[in-house]
Amino acid sequence: MPSEMVRVVYTKYDGTAHRDYPARRLAEDDLGIWVGVTRGTASVYHGQPSVEQIPFVLLIPHHAWWTGMFNPPPRTSEVYCDITTPARWEGDTVHIIDLDLDVSRRRDTGLIELRDEDEFEEHRVAFGYTAEMVTEAHAAARRLFVALGDGSEPFASAYRKWLSTVVE
């Protein structure tokens, strides 16, 4: 049986640290593995020690090129999806390579945004993303852009029951 706690480790394609934090395993379903992070959780962000100020829930899909972060107010992004390589589990640690592109939905307006295209292009060249990675990243971003706006789950309401377990 998996442990209640997992370690979430995001790196960039060149191996540099991006995000690293403990999370509580909430559930596993056909969408993936849901983990929750509470306010006050010690973490690492861009290689620097940090403390999470706003709780969130992360969906780690079973075999997809993205992860989804679901946020409560006051965070302006209700949903923030990182385009990543598919998650790789080693015991209770999940390794995820962040490919820079992001798709988000703003809480106040519902606006769907494709973000960090310039960073993706810069790192594609500098880090040597493979052709497959570029193709998969763009395809994932296109699918998410549609799904965040059309009422598809998990982006419509499925995440709310998990988010309620980490919000105080």
Secondary structure in CASP SS format (residue, H / E / C, confidence):
PFRMAT SS
TARGET T0000
AUTHOR 0000-0000-0000
METHOD secondary structure of the structure
MODEL  1
M C 1.00
P C 1.00
S C 1.00
E C 1.00
M E 1.00
V E 1.00
R E 1.00
V E 1.00
V E 1.00
Y E 1.00
T E 1.00
K E 1.00
Y C 1.00
D C 1.00
G C 1.00
T C 1.00
A E 1.00
H E 1.00
R E 1.00
D E 1.00
Y E 1.00
P E 1.00
A E 1.00
R E 1.00
R E 1.00
L E 1.00
A E 1.00
E E 1.00
D E 1.00
D C 1.00
L C 1.00
G E 1.00
I E 1.00
W E 1.00
V E 1.00
G E 1.00
V E 1.00
T C 1.00
R C 1.00
G C 1.00
T C 1.00
A E 1.00
S E 1.00
V E 1.00
Y E 1.00
H C 1.00
G C 1.00
Q E 1.00
P E 1.00
S E 1.00
V E 1.00
E C 1.00
Q C 1.00
I C 1.00
P C 1.00
F E 1.00
V E 1.00
L E 1.00
L E 1.00
I E 1.00
P E 1.00
H C 1.00
H C 1.00
A C 1.00
W C 1.00
W E 1.00
T E 1.00
G E 1.00
M E 1.00
F E 1.00
N C 1.00
P C 1.00
P C 1.00
P C 1.00
R C 1.00
T C 1.00
S E 1.00
E E 1.00
V E 1.00
Y E 1.00
C E 1.00
D E 1.00
I E 1.00
T E 1.00
T C 1.00
P C 1.00
A C 1.00
R E 1.00
W E 1.00
E E 1.00
G C 1.00
D C 1.00
T E 1.00
V E 1.00
H E 1.00
I E 1.00
I E 1.00
D E 1.00
L E 1.00
D E 1.00
L E 1.00
D E 1.00
V E 1.00
S E 1.00
R E 1.00
R E 1.00
R C 1.00
D C 1.00
T C 1.00
G C 1.00
L C 1.00
I E 1.00
E E 1.00
L E 1.00
R E 1.00
D C 1.00
E H 1.00
D H 1.00
E H 1.00
F H 1.00
E H 1.00
E H 1.00
H H 1.00
R H 1.00
V H 1.00
A H 1.00
F H 1.00
G C 1.00
Y C 1.00
T C 1.00
A H 1.00
E H 1.00
M H 1.00
V H 1.00
T H 1.00
E H 1.00
A H 1.00
H H 1.00
A H 1.00
A H 1.00
A H 1.00
R H 1.00
R H 1.00
L H 1.00
F H 1.00
V H 1.00
A H 1.00
L C 1.00
G C 1.00
D C 1.00
G C 1.00
S C 1.00
E C 1.00
P C 1.00
F C 1.00
A C 1.00
S C 1.00
A C 1.00
Y C 1.00
R H 1.00
K H 1.00
W H 1.00
L H 1.00
S C 1.00
T C 1.00
V C 1.00
V C 1.00
E C 1.00
END
